[in-house]
Amino acid sequence: MDIKYFENRNDIEEKYTWNLEKIYGSLEEFEKDFEKVKEFSKKILEYKGKLNDSNTVLNLFKDLEFVFRTIMKLMNYAHMKKDQDGSVTMYQGIQTRIEQFYYQFSAESSFIDTELISKDENFLNSLVNDEKLKEFKFKIQGLIRSKEHILSEEAEMILSMFGSSIDAPYNIAGIFKNVDLKFPKIINEDNKEVQLNEGNYGVFLSSKDRSVRKDAYEKLFSSYKDYKNTLATCLSTSITNDVLYSRAKKFNSSLESNLFGNNIDKSVYTNAIEVMHDNFDKIHRYIDLKKKMLKVDKLMSYDLYVPLFENLDNDIPYEKALEISFNALKPLGDEYLNIFKEAVDNRWIDVYTNKGKRSGAYSSGSYDTYPYILLNYSNSFNDVSTLVHEMGHSIHSYYSKNNQSFFNYRYPIFLAEIASTCNEHLLNKYMQDISKGNEKLYFVNKEIENIRTTVFRQMLFAEFELITHEMVENGKPLTSDDFCSIWKDLNEKYYGKSLVLDDYIIFEWSRIPHFYSAFYVYQYATGYAASFAFSQNILNEGNSAVRNYIDNFLKMGGSNYPIEILKDASVDMTTKTPMQNVMNRFSELLDILEKNI
């Protein structure tokens, strides 16, 4: 396999690198914009105490737009320059500077919401109905809706000042796990001693050699076990912060507080959990099947990630990946594919790995930049999947910023994973259609695993969050023993009796970083369900469904609440139907697997 890795970034052919010079041609241009926005931002403070008529409010929002658009442009440039080569410390410095300015400005401008909310209802409604404020209507309506949860100006200022302290449990746990926590060495498939770390743990967990999986699993969680009380204190403090913040903002619960911003009813969250409970038999059936196919007496947690089939073509050059992606996404039509082509031709994508480059992949951009994509392409099918996933994000952003005003273009997390996973559904369908034999079964099992990890597993996480937050809300302090007990109970329910739970899996909660962003992970599951609904409509109904998807979803950005945007695009997440349809698909895939083994 010809994996492209470059010691020197300058050795990479230009067409495989992103064109950040389109944002700023030089550091001098960056600094000029930075100084300009710092000076201009002082103007915002002059509005304090003067928001008494629609013209003043209009001028404020226009000035605020300039400040935030410039800040976002600066931040994106800085972090992407740093991410392309972290060894260039200069860019770490400018990223820190712009972030500090952003936090400072956010605190200084916190008076805006407080001052507007303090106005009487007639004045606020007049702003909503004022034609010249049309592009800010949704923002103003959101402020009116938030009225009972906005505190005094002084209290809001104090809360914003405590932002970094509230984030402390996440930061402490992150530094501890990423820097201070050391893992033992293990023996790999080649009988060589290698250092275990979080980066290679997933590779070892999918090893065909069961002894390697077991060794990596037990040694990783033994390390977490040694520090269970430290990490429990971090997590319980984070949960307590969530509870105290929700009470300070006059919410009935942490869940309500977290769902409020997107106007999502609690039933969406609890319905998703209920669908999991109603379909435990399906995941139990898969666990039974996996045990049978792996031919083991006892299926252990370290067996869950080993693939049942090998991908026969796992050496896919980047140009071939583009060809596969174009073919897979053909159901989305020429308009969509032309944007994909534009992304390639105009160098939105940073393709290969170089020394110092950030690992992983992402889509990132601002209102005034390309929606760039960072990859670390290494010729595997997973890299092809990552390409279509990130392209889904970027084309969503492209449609959004070209059809919405600045204050309405940014779509919330609840919607963010839909366009990306819709592309993955289309890719999986394409690969299953063109493959035969065990290669076809590889893609069938890949889809099964996607549902297991993105829906079942994330909803297990979501239920864990709900239980732990409710315990703190009811006055119960949480210890490591509590976390371990809850984690064990949930794993028993979700995976059934065929999966043997040992003394290591109970510490898994301690390594999940998402738990420091409360009630976040359920959106992976709901996003998967919504994207599955879109993909099925596109495949079954053709052009009319494509136009609905593009016009009523991709172009809408954040111009309405996510549930309403999805309803207008014919996907109703207030019902159990989208989640249940994924469970039905899971069952269909198991039928295919069982018939072919």
Secondary structure as UniProt FT lines:
FT   STRAND          5..6
FT   HELIX           9..11
FT   HELIX           14..16
FT   HELIX           20..22
FT   HELIX           27..45
FT   TURN            46..49
FT   HELIX           54..84
FT   TURN            86..87
FT   HELIX           89..108
FT   TURN            109..110
FT   HELIX           111..117
FT   HELIX           121..128
FT   HELIX           131..136
FT   HELIX           137..145
FT   HELIX           147..149
FT   HELIX           153..161
FT   HELIX           163..166
FT   HELIX           168..175
FT   HELIX           176..180
FT   STRAND          185..187
FT   TURN            189..190
FT   STRAND          193..195
FT   HELIX           198..205
FT   HELIX           210..226
FT   HELIX           228..248
FT   TURN            249..250
FT   HELIX           254..260
FT   TURN            261..263
FT   HELIX           266..278
FT   HELIX           280..294
FT   STRAND          299..300
FT   HELIX           301..303
FT   TURN            304..305
FT   HELIX           318..328
FT   HELIX           330..332
FT   HELIX           333..345
FT   TURN            346..347
FT   STRAND          349..350
FT   STRAND          353..354
FT   TURN            355..356
FT   STRAND          362..364
FT   TURN            367..368
FT   STRAND          372..374
FT   HELIX           381..403
FT   HELIX           406..409
FT   HELIX           413..434
FT   HELIX           437..451
FT   HELIX           452..456
FT   HELIX           457..473
FT   TURN            474..475
FT   HELIX           480..495
FT   TURN            497..498
FT   STRAND          499..500
FT   HELIX           505..511
FT   HELIX           513..516
FT   TURN            518..519
FT   HELIX           522..541
FT   HELIX           543..552
FT   HELIX           554..556
FT   TURN            557..558
FT   HELIX           562..568
FT   TURN            569..570
FT   TURN            573..574
FT   HELIX           577..595
//
